[in-house]
Amino acid sequence: MKESKDYSKALLIDEHLLPAYLNRAVVRERLKNMEGAMADCNAVIRLNMFSDEAFGLRGYLYYQQKNLEELVGLGHYHLGIYNLL
């Protein structure tokens, strides 16, 4: 998908561009590339451990993958998703 390539190009220019990682993660999730989406979320969290968007999206990805062990282990960052269980 063109959008994913555009975000990847932006990250070649500036690897600290957090919105590019997050937007590419959303595109990858919609393309069912959960591994790539998870990698983008993890990259944002490594760069900014206070990114609620990255933690929220990662929790959603765990939920989509039915990875409940990881989801429950995430603690208070994902209370909204945890309450859906």
C-alpha distance (Angstrom), angle and dihedral (degrees) to the residues before:
residue distance angle dihedral
M1 . . .
K2 3.79 . .
E3 3.81 94.4 .
S4 3.79 92.2 58.1
K5 3.81 90.2 51.8
D6 3.81 90.9 49.1
Y7 3.80 91.2 53.9
S8 3.79 90.3 47.2
K9 3.82 90.0 52.5
A10 3.80 90.4 50.3
L11 3.81 89.6 52.3
L12 3.81 90.5 52.6
I13 3.79 87.4 59.1
D14 3.81 95.8 43.0
E15 3.80 118.3 11.0
H16 3.82 90.6 -170.6
L17 3.81 94.4 61.6
L18 3.80 97.9 121.2
P19 3.84 97.6 -175.5
A20 3.81 89.4 57.4
Y21 3.82 90.7 56.0
L22 3.80 92.1 46.9
N23 3.80 94.7 46.7
R24 3.79 91.8 46.0
A25 3.81 88.7 50.2
V26 3.82 89.7 55.7
V27 3.81 91.5 48.7
R28 3.80 90.9 47.9
E29 3.81 91.4 49.1
R30 3.80 90.5 52.9
L31 3.81 89.0 50.2
K32 3.83 88.2 51.9
N33 3.81 91.5 -113.5
M34 3.79 93.5 137.2
E35 3.80 93.8 162.4
G36 3.81 91.7 55.5
A37 3.80 92.0 44.5
M38 3.80 90.6 50.6
A39 3.81 90.9 49.0
D40 3.81 90.2 53.5
C41 3.81 91.7 49.7
N42 3.79 90.5 49.4
A43 3.81 90.6 49.8
V44 3.81 90.5 54.9
I45 3.80 91.6 47.5
R46 3.82 90.6 51.0
L47 3.81 89.2 52.5
N48 3.81 96.3 40.7
M49 3.79 116.7 16.0
F50 3.82 89.7 -171.3
S51 3.82 96.3 60.1
D52 3.78 104.4 128.0
E53 3.81 90.0 -175.4
A54 3.81 92.2 58.0
F55 3.80 93.6 45.3
G56 3.79 90.9 46.3
L57 3.79 94.0 49.0
R58 3.80 91.6 45.2
G59 3.80 89.9 51.9
Y60 3.80 89.5 50.2
L61 3.81 90.1 50.6
Y62 3.81 91.0 51.2
Y63 3.79 88.5 49.8
Q64 3.82 92.1 49.1
Q65 3.79 89.9 50.9
K66 3.81 90.9 48.3
N67 3.80 87.3 -122.6
L68 3.78 92.6 152.0
E69 3.80 95.8 162.1
E70 3.81 90.8 61.3
L71 3.78 92.2 40.4
V72 3.80 94.6 53.0
G73 3.81 90.6 44.6
L74 3.80 92.1 57.8
G75 3.78 92.7 83.1
H76 3.77 125.3 -159.9
Y77 3.83 94.8 -11.5
H78 3.80 91.3 81.1
L79 3.78 105.5 34.7
G80 3.78 92.4 134.2
I81 3.80 93.1 57.1
Y82 3.81 93.0 37.4
N83 3.79 89.8 59.6
L84 3.81 89.6 58.5
L85 3.80 91.1 66.6
